[in-house]
């Protein structure tokens, strides 16, 4: 990107100078036009430089905000996950106990059905 901007700027400056030198105007008029052209180009370059610096600053601020939000989000997510696990643990224990009870009942029923009747 830097090389492109440098090449473009060089082309604009050299093209402008060539155009001013090759015109059929008097020297004083060419000097005034060249001065105006250089002033305009300098102003445009300064505007571009300012905008690039503004963009860099905005990207830097955005990066900082994203890092802050990411850190805060992960912390909140870990807290929520820990709370969920704490709340779900008794339920999971009850489900496990009921599953074991059902398994025991199924085993008893299977044993009862498979034993010979007297």
N, C-alpha and C positions, 0 to 999 in steps of 0.2 A: 504494500500500500504506500509505503514511504517513497519507494522508487517511482511509482506511478505519479504521485503528486509532484515530486521533484522534476520528473520528465515533462509533465504537463506544464508546470510553471516555467521551466526553461523554454519550452516550445512557445508559450505565449509571449514571453519576454523577447526572445530572439525574433519571432515573427513580427512583433510590434516594431522592434528596432529596424528590421529589414524594410518593412513597409514605410516607415518614416524616412529612412535614408533614400529610398528609391522614388519618392514622390517629387513632383515638379514644383514644390512650394519653396519659398525663400527660406534661408537658414534660420532666421529669427522665428518664423512661424513654426518650423519643424522643431526647434528647441522648446517652444511653448507647448506644442502638442506632445512632445516626448516627456516633458516634465509632468503634464497632466496625466498622461498614460501611466507613467511610473507611480505617480501619487495614487491613481485609481487602483493600480495593481497592488501596491503596498497596502492599501486599505482592504482590498479583497483578501489578500494573504493574511492580514491581521484578523479579519473576520473569521476566516477558516481556522486559523490557529486558536482563536478564542472558542469557537464551537467544538473543536477537537478536545480542548482542555475541559470544556463543560461536559462533553460526553464521557471523558475519562473519569471526571469527578462523579458523574451520575452512576457510572458502572461500579465505581468503588463503593459508593453509598449503597447501591443495590446489593452488591456482594456482602457487605457488612450486615445489612438487614436480613438477607437470606440466611447467613450463618447464625444470626441471633434467633431467628424464627425456627430454624432447624433444630438448634440446641434446645430451645424452649419446648418445641413440639415433642422432641424425643423424651425430654424429661417428663412432660405431661403424659405421654403415651406409656412410659414405664410405670408411672404412678397409677394410672388407670388399670394397667394390666395387673399390677400387684394387688390392687383393691379387688379386682374381679376374681383373681385367684383366691384371695382370702375369703371372699363371699361365697365362692363356688365350692370351696373345700368341704364344708359340712354337707352340702347337697350331694357331692360326689361320694362322700363316705356313706351316706344313707342309701344311695343308689347301689353302691358296691355291696352293702349289707343285704339289701333286698335281693340282689342278683344271687348272692351266696345262699340266701334262704330259699329262693326259687330252685336253685341247683340242688340243694339238699332235699327239698320236697319231691323234685323230679326223680332223684336217685331213690328215695324211699318208695315212691310209686312204682318205679321200675323194678325194685327188689320185690315188692309185694306182688306185682303181676307175674314175675318170673318164678316165684317160689310155688311149689306144689301145694295145692289146697288139701287140707286134711279132711 
